[in-house]
Amino acid sequence: MPLMPSRDVVDLVVEAERLGYDYCMVADEGFHPDIYACLGAAACKTEHIKLGVMTNGYTRHPAVTAAALATVNDLSGGRVVATILAGGSMVLGPMAIERRRPFRVVADTITVLERLWSGEVVSWRGEHCSLDGAQLGMGAQDIPIWVAGRGPLVLGLAGEVADGVICTVKPDVGAAREIVEDSARRASRPAPRTTYLGRICYTAELLEGQRRTLSYVLMDSPSRVLSSLGLDDDSIAIVEQAALVNDPSRVDPLVTDELLRRYQISGTPKECAAEVSTMAAEHGLHAVLIDALSMDLDENLSVIANSLPIIKGTTA
């Protein structure tokens, strides 16, 4: 998450490649350093790591996103991955953008990306956005599309069209995969590869640091996910009402220590490594992505350095 100065974002990507990470995805948080400027700079300073975004179709026209990603793809020599999500309250709330019809927004965004990346002239009318004689100036692009989501419609769409799917709630990965794979079977196509994204909390401080964002996650989650975290009907009603008025403070009292542990991988480094290994085997994970959430570069550098042995199972 690009909460730090732009040069620090680039330095973090460079260090991630040096350590041996395969992917760096940058979240499109709107009010922070521009993700495409940062990724363009990082593309020129790296050689192997795949560079991606986690973005939505609300804050930028999908055609602008298509061109921005094509630019980074060109600068990186074809190392870009696009992850589309429905857009969360942390991003849309401060912009006063109503999160209406998220499934339709995700679907239309993916359609625009695919059609423009064909290199052809496109006229197309969607419900959220449209194209009229549009053509990408950089020509055809081969960019994988991943989908990150928790709702059943978005997960179903991932099964129909995506190359990969990102699951973000630990106890819900199995249920989310089932929705995706059922949809892929109905579409007579291979299921997209599953990736898990979450902070690996190998210290108590890291686990506590997750508390400040979990209320937003809960507000953006369907009841299936809330139930998987152990919330009862009354608590789910509180979350749903808070989401309607975009007030995470109403949810904060529900974010207990027990809920934090259910939501994230946590424990000693060895315990975290064992949990990662179990999840990878149980869910056939393609990759495990970790959160770098600090505004301090040194803290983020420490997190990525200490988390990689846990992910790879090489913790001493």
C-alpha positions as CSV (number, residue, x, y, z in Angstrom):
1,M,0.0,0.0,0.0
2,P,1.7,3.2,-1.1
3,L,1.4,5.2,2.1
4,M,5.1,6.3,1.9
5,P,6.9,8.8,-0.3
6,S,7.1,7.7,-4.0
7,R,10.8,7.1,-3.9
8,D,10.3,4.7,-1.0
9,V,7.7,2.9,-2.9
10,V,10.2,2.3,-5.7
11,D,13.0,1.3,-3.3
12,L,10.7,-1.2,-1.7
13,V,10.0,-2.8,-5.1
14,V,13.7,-3.0,-5.9
15,E,14.5,-4.6,-2.6
16,A,11.6,-7.1,-3.0
17,E,13.2,-8.2,-6.3
18,R,16.6,-8.5,-4.7
19,L,15.2,-10.7,-1.9
20,G,13.6,-13.0,-4.4
21,Y,9.9,-12.0,-4.4
22,D,8.0,-13.0,-7.6
23,Y,5.3,-10.3,-7.5
24,C,4.8,-6.7,-6.3
25,M,1.2,-5.4,-6.4
26,V,0.6,-1.8,-5.6
27,A,-2.8,-0.7,-4.2
28,D,-4.6,2.1,-5.9
29,E,-5.5,4.2,-2.9
30,G,-6.2,7.4,-4.7
31,F,-4.8,10.0,-2.4
32,H,-1.3,8.6,-2.1
33,P,1.6,8.4,-4.6
34,D,0.3,7.6,-8.1
35,I,0.7,3.9,-8.6
36,Y,1.5,4.0,-12.3
37,A,4.2,6.6,-11.9
38,C,5.8,4.5,-9.1
39,L,5.5,1.3,-11.1
40,G,6.9,2.9,-14.2
41,A,10.0,4.0,-12.2
42,A,10.2,0.6,-10.6
43,A,10.0,-1.1,-14.0
44,C,13.2,0.8,-15.1
45,K,15.1,-0.4,-12.0
46,T,14.1,-4.0,-11.9
47,E,14.4,-7.0,-14.3
48,H,12.4,-10.0,-13.1
49,I,9.7,-9.2,-10.5
50,K,6.2,-9.0,-11.9
51,L,4.6,-5.6,-11.4
52,G,0.9,-5.2,-10.8
53,V,-1.9,-3.0,-9.5
54,M,-4.9,-3.6,-7.4
55,T,-7.4,-1.1,-8.8
56,N,-11.1,-0.4,-9.3
57,G,-13.3,0.9,-12.0
58,Y,-14.8,3.8,-10.1
59,T,-11.9,6.2,-9.6
60,R,-10.5,6.1,-13.2
61,H,-12.2,5.3,-16.5
62,P,-11.1,1.8,-17.3
63,A,-9.7,3.0,-20.7
64,V,-7.3,5.2,-18.7
65,T,-6.4,2.2,-16.6
66,A,-5.8,0.1,-19.8
67,A,-3.4,2.7,-21.2
68,A,-1.6,3.1,-17.9
69,L,-1.0,-0.6,-17.5
70,A,0.1,-0.9,-21.1
71,T,2.6,1.8,-20.5
72,V,4.1,0.0,-17.5
73,N,4.0,-3.3,-19.4
74,D,6.0,-1.7,-22.2
75,L,8.6,-0.2,-19.7
76,S,8.9,-3.5,-17.8
77,G,9.2,-5.7,-20.9
78,G,5.9,-7.5,-20.3
79,R,5.9,-8.0,-16.5
80,V,2.5,-6.5,-15.7
81,V,-0.4,-8.2,-13.9
82,A,-3.7,-6.3,-13.5
83,T,-5.9,-7.0,-10.5
84,I,-9.4,-5.6,-10.5
85,L,-11.5,-5.3,-7.4
86,A,-14.8,-3.7,-6.5
87,G,-13.3,-0.7,-4.7
88,G,-13.4,-0.3,-0.9
89,S,-14.7,2.2,1.5
90,M,-11.2,3.4,2.4
91,V,-10.8,4.6,-1.2
92,L,-14.3,5.5,-2.3
93,G,-15.6,7.2,0.9
94,P,-13.2,10.1,0.9
95,M,-13.9,10.7,-2.8
96,A,-17.7,10.8,-2.0
97,I,-18.1,8.0,-4.6
98,E,-21.1,5.7,-4.0
99,R,-20.2,2.0,-4.3
100,R,-23.1,1.2,-6.6
101,R,-23.4,-2.1,-8.5
102,P,-19.9,-3.3,-7.8
103,F,-20.3,-6.4,-9.8
104,R,-21.3,-4.5,-12.9
105,V,-18.4,-2.1,-12.5
106,V,-15.9,-4.9,-12.2
107,A,-17.4,-6.7,-15.2
108,D,-17.4,-3.6,-17.4
109,T,-13.9,-2.7,-16.4
110,I,-12.5,-6.1,-17.4
111,T,-14.4,-6.0,-20.7
112,V,-12.8,-2.6,-21.5
113,L,-9.3,-3.8,-20.6
114,E,-9.7,-7.0,-22.7
115,R,-11.1,-5.2,-25.7
116,L,-8.5,-2.4,-25.7
117,W,-5.6,-4.8,-25.2
118,S,-6.7,-6.6,-28.4
119,G,-5.2,-3.6,-30.2
120,E,-8.3,-3.2,-32.3
121,V,-10.7,-0.2,-32.7
122,V,-13.5,-0.7,-30.2
123,S,-17.0,0.6,-30.0
124,W,-18.9,-0.9,-27.1
125,R,-21.6,0.1,-24.7
126,G,-21.6,-1.1,-21.1
127,E,-23.8,-0.2,-18.1
128,H,-21.0,1.5,-16.2
129,C,-18.7,2.8,-19.0
130,S,-18.5,2.7,-22.8
131,L,-16.1,3.1,-25.7
132,D,-16.7,4.8,-29.1
133,G,-14.1,4.2,-31.8
134,A,-11.4,3.7,-29.1
135,Q,-8.0,2.2,-29.9
136,L,-4.9,1.8,-27.6
137,G,-2.0,3.7,-29.0
138,M,0.5,1.1,-27.8
139,G,-1.0,-1.8,-29.7
140,A,-2.0,-5.2,-28.5
141,Q,-1.0,-6.2,-24.9
142,D,-0.7,-9.6,-23.2
143,I,-1.5,-8.7,-19.6
144,P,-3.0,-11.3,-17.2
145,I,-6.2,-10.2,-15.4
146,W,-6.7,-11.2,-11.8
147,V,-9.8,-10.5,-9.7
148,A,-9.8,-9.8,-6.0
149,G,-13.2,-10.1,-4.3
150,R,-15.3,-11.5,-1.5
151,G,-18.8,-11.2,-2.9
152,P,-20.3,-14.2,-4.7
153,L,-21.0,-12.3,-7.9
154,V,-17.5,-11.0,-8.3
155,L,-16.0,-14.4,-7.4
156,G,-18.3,-16.0,-9.9
157,L,-17.1,-13.5,-12.5
158,A,-13.5,-14.4,-11.7
159,G,-14.3,-18.0,-12.5
160,E,-15.8,-17.0,-15.9
161,V,-13.1,-14.6,-17.2
162,A,-10.0,-14.2,-14.9
163,D,-6.6,-15.7,-15.1
164,G,-6.2,-15.5,-11.3
165,V,-8.2,-14.8,-8.2
166,I,-7.0,-13.2,-4.9
167,C,-8.7,-14.3,-1.7
168,T,-8.2,-12.0,1.3
169,V,-9.9,-13.6,4.3
170,K,-8.2,-16.6,5.8
171,P,-11.2,-18.7,7.0
172,D,-13.1,-17.9,3.8
173,V,-10.5,-19.1,1.2
174,G,-12.1,-22.5,0.8
175,A,-15.6,-21.2,0.4
176,A,-14.4,-18.5,-2.0
177,R,-12.5,-21.1,-4.1
178,E,-15.6,-23.2,-4.3
179,I,-17.6,-20.3,-5.8
180,V,-14.9,-19.6,-8.3
181,E,-14.4,-23.2,-9.4
182,D,-18.1,-23.8,-9.8
183,S,-18.4,-20.8,-12.0
184,A,-15.4,-21.9,-14.1
185,R,-16.9,-25.4,-14.6
186,R,-20.1,-23.8,-15.8
187,A,-18.1,-21.7,-18.2
188,S,-16.2,-24.8,-19.4
189,R,-12.8,-23.2,-18.7
190,P,-10.0,-23.9,-16.3
191,A,-10.3,-22.3,-12.9
192,P,-8.1,-19.3,-12.3
193,R,-5.1,-19.7,-10.1
194,T,-5.8,-18.9,-6.4
195,T,-3.6,-16.4,-4.5
196,Y,-4.0,-15.5,-0.8
197,L,-3.3,-11.9,0.3
198,G,-2.9,-11.1,3.9
199,R,-0.4,-9.8,6.5
200,I,1.6,-12.5,8.2
201,C,1.7,-11.4,11.8
202,Y,4.9,-13.0,13.2
203,T,4.9,-10.5,16.1
204,A,2.2,-9.1,18.4
205,E,2.9,-5.6,17.0
206,L,2.1,-6.7,13.5
207,L,-1.1,-8.3,14.6
208,E,-2.1,-5.2,16.4
209,G,-1.3,-3.0,13.4
210,Q,-3.9,-4.8,11.4
211,R,-6.6,-3.5,13.8
212,R,-6.7,-0.1,12.1
213,T,-7.9,-1.5,8.7
214,L,-10.0,-4.5,9.7
215,S,-13.1,-2.5,10.3
216,Y,-13.1,-1.3,6.7
217,V,-12.6,-4.9,5.5
218,L,-15.6,-6.0,7.5
219,M,-17.8,-3.3,6.1
220,D,-16.8,-4.4,2.6
221,S,-17.5,-8.1,3.2
222,P,-20.7,-10.1,2.6
223,S,-22.4,-12.0,5.4
224,R,-20.7,-15.3,4.3
225,V,-17.3,-13.9,5.1
226,L,-18.5,-12.3,8.3
227,S,-19.9,-15.6,9.4
228,S,-16.6,-17.3,8.6
229,L,-14.9,-14.9,11.1
230,G,-17.3,-16.0,13.8
231,L,-19.6,-12.9,13.9
232,D,-23.2,-13.6,15.0
233,D,-26.3,-12.1,13.4
234,D,-26.4,-9.1,15.7
235,S,-22.8,-8.3,14.9
236,I,-23.4,-8.7,11.2
237,A,-26.3,-6.3,11.4
238,I,-24.0,-3.7,13.1
239,V,-21.4,-4.1,10.3
240,E,-24.1,-3.8,7.6
241,Q,-25.5,-0.6,9.1
242,A,-22.0,0.9,9.5
243,A,-21.4,0.1,5.8
244,L,-24.5,2.0,4.8
245,V,-23.3,5.2,6.4
246,N,-19.6,4.5,5.9
247,D,-18.8,4.8,9.6
248,P,-16.1,2.3,10.6
249,S,-16.2,3.5,14.2
250,R,-19.4,1.5,14.7
251,V,-17.4,-1.7,13.8
252,D,-14.3,-1.0,15.8
253,P,-15.7,-2.6,19.0
254,L,-16.1,-5.9,17.1
255,V,-12.4,-6.1,16.2
256,T,-11.3,-8.2,19.1
257,D,-8.0,-9.9,19.6
258,E,-9.7,-13.2,18.8
259,L,-11.1,-11.8,15.5
260,L,-7.7,-10.5,14.5
261,R,-6.2,-13.9,14.9
262,R,-9.0,-15.5,12.9
263,Y,-8.6,-13.1,10.1
264,Q,-4.8,-13.2,9.7
265,I,-2.0,-15.8,9.8
266,S,-0.4,-15.1,13.2
267,G,2.0,-16.6,15.8
268,T,5.7,-17.3,16.0
269,P,7.6,-17.4,12.8
270,K,7.6,-21.2,12.8
271,E,3.8,-21.3,13.6
272,C,3.2,-18.8,10.8
273,A,5.3,-20.9,8.4
274,A,3.3,-24.0,9.3
275,E,0.0,-22.3,8.7
276,V,1.2,-20.9,5.3
277,S,2.3,-24.4,4.3
278,T,-1.1,-25.9,5.4
279,M,-3.1,-23.3,3.5
280,A,-1.0,-23.6,0.4
281,A,-1.5,-27.4,0.3
282,E,-5.2,-27.3,1.3
283,H,-6.1,-24.6,-1.3
284,G,-3.6,-25.3,-4.0
285,L,-2.3,-21.7,-3.7
286,H,-0.4,-20.2,-6.6
287,A,1.2,-17.5,-4.4
288,V,1.0,-15.9,-1.0
289,L,1.0,-12.1,-1.0
290,I,1.8,-10.1,2.1
291,D,0.7,-6.6,3.1
292,A,3.3,-3.8,3.5
293,L,1.2,-1.2,5.3
294,S,3.6,1.1,7.1
295,M,4.4,4.7,6.2
296,D,8.0,4.0,7.2
297,L,10.3,2.4,4.6
298,D,12.5,0.7,7.2
299,E,9.5,-1.0,8.8
300,N,8.3,-2.3,5.4
301,L,11.8,-3.5,4.5
302,S,11.9,-5.4,7.7
303,V,8.4,-7.0,7.0
304,I,9.3,-8.2,3.5
305,A,12.7,-9.5,4.7
306,N,11.2,-11.4,7.6
307,S,8.1,-12.7,5.8
308,L,9.8,-14.3,2.8
309,P,11.4,-17.2,4.8
310,I,8.0,-17.8,6.4
311,I,6.3,-18.0,3.0
312,K,9.0,-20.2,1.5
313,G,9.2,-22.5,4.6
314,T,12.8,-21.7,5.2
315,T,12.4,-20.2,8.7
316,A,15.1,-21.4,11.0
